[in-house]
Amino acid sequence: MGDDYAIETQNLTKRYGRVEAVSGLNLKVSRHLVTGFLGRNGAGKSTTIKMLLGMTRPSAGSGTLLGCQIDNPKESREIRRHVACVGEDKELYGYMTVEQLIRFTASFYQDWRPETAQRLRDRFELPPGRKVKNLSKGMRTKLALLLALARRPELLILDEPSEGLDPVSIEDLLQLLVAAAGEGTSVFFSSHQIAEVERIADRVCIIDHGKLVADLSLEEMRQDYRRITLGFASQPPGHDFDIRGVQQIQTNGRQMVVFANQNIDAIVERARSLEAVSVDVEAVTLREVFLETVKEAQ
């Protein structure tokens, strides 16, 4: 298997008629980390994941999972051996009972961990004799997670995994993903819940209109990204803040808000040299970074 990235794409594209759902996407997802995949509804997250998993063919471009080409039939068998996924629809064999589906899935994997499956079944309170079709959406999500994690996958891909879960189950899910990464599994998950991503992700990739618009380390974001609120005695001199690190500037009367991702001291020094009467520097959240990034990409 490849050594560099868990996921890598080169100009990955998917068209539906004249609509380009994913447009020249270039992703590089490092191994052994938790990577969040963020984007608005219709940004191309689910389409990207379906192409990565071989559920739909790219219109152009290429990609690899663990060094295996996603559109190579022979290598796709290797992908299925080493990659586990939990899709947005959580499709499972509805006519089987929970216990039957666990045993059926276990028969395909030599490294299946029965003790992990049992522990998760008890933790999730999954009824072994109930048919899958009679489970709630949240229970189906838990069952899909059990089937994925008991395999000891090298790469775990999840599409909106917390959908349908209650707050206690979401907390369980987040802890399990962190634990899986701690055991060496690379975790890549899409979510609309930015707070969940911020809690556990090491890196975040943001997609908008099918294009990658940001790829950042959460640690670097916390250290470097700042919102700087400036007050002036008269109209703010916006054109004088065209300096390195400034991402966005918003002006409201005599107040200016500067969103920056580096060079904070120089920006504050520039503000003081322009006679700002107040300077307030604050750390930003991933939600703010996401909103500003998507706004900038429009």
C-alpha positions, 0 to 999 in steps of 0.5 A, a space after each residue: 500500500 502507498 506510504 504518503 497519503 491515506 487519500 490523494 486526488 488529482 483533478 478529480 471531477 464529476 459531471 452530471 450533464 452540464 452540472 459539475 458537482 466536483 470540479 478538479 478536486 485536489 485532496 491530500 489526506 495524511 495518514 493516521 490523523 482525523 480529517 474533517 471534510 466540510 462544505 455546504 449542502 451541495 458542495 460536493 462532499 458526498 459525491 467525492 466520497 462516492 467516487 473515492 469508494 467506487 460507487 460512482 465513476 469520475 468524469 475526469 481526474 484520478 484518485 488513490 486510497 492507501 496508494 490504490 487507484 480508485 478506478 482500477 478493478 484489481 486494486 479496488 479489491 485491495 481497497 475493500 480489504 483495508 478501507 471501511 465506510 459508513 455512508 450517509 444512507 447506512 444501507 444494510 441487509 434489512 432482512 437479517 437480524 443484528 447478530 446475523 449481520 455481524 456474523 455475516 460481515 465477520 466471515 469476510 475478514 481474517 482480522 475481524 475482532 470479535 471482542 471489539 464487536 461484542 464490546 460495541 454491541 453492548 455499548 450501543 445496546 443493539 438488540 441481537 435478535 432484531 431485524 435490521 429493517 426494524 432498527 431506528 436510523 440511529 441504531 442503524 448508524 451504530 450498527 454500521 459503525 460496529 461493522 466498520 470498527 471491528 474490522 481494524 481498517 487502515 482507513 475509515 471514511 464516514 459521510 455524516 456519521 452523527 446524523 440520527 444520533 442523540 447527544 449521548 451517542 454522538 459523544 460515543 461516536 466522537 470518542 470512538 473515532 479518536 480511539 480508532 485514530 490512536 490505534 493507527 486508523 486514518 479517519 476521514 469524515 464529512 459533517 455539517 456539525 462544525 463543532 463536532 469536527 473542531 473537537 476531534 479533527 487534526 486537519 480540515 478540508 473545506 470544499 465549495 462548489 466542488 473545489 477545495 478552498 481550504 486545507 488547514 491544521 486545527 492546531 495552526 488555526 488555533 495558534 495563528 487565526 485571529 479576528 482583529 476589531 479596530 476602532 477609529 476616530 474617523 472613517 477607517 483607512 481600509 486600503 492601507 491593510 492590504 498586507 500579508 495575512 489579511 483574509 477579509 476586511 469588514 467595515 461598519 462606520 468607524 469600526 473595522 474587523 480584520 480576519 487574518 491567518 498570520 502576521 498578526 503583530 504586523 497587522 496590529 502595528 499597522 493599525 496603531 500606526 494609522 491611529 486606531 483608538 482601539 485594538 481587540 485581538 481574539 481567537 476564532 472558531 472553526 465555524 468562523 473560518 468556515 464561513 469566511 472561507 466559503 464567503 471568500 470563495 464565492 
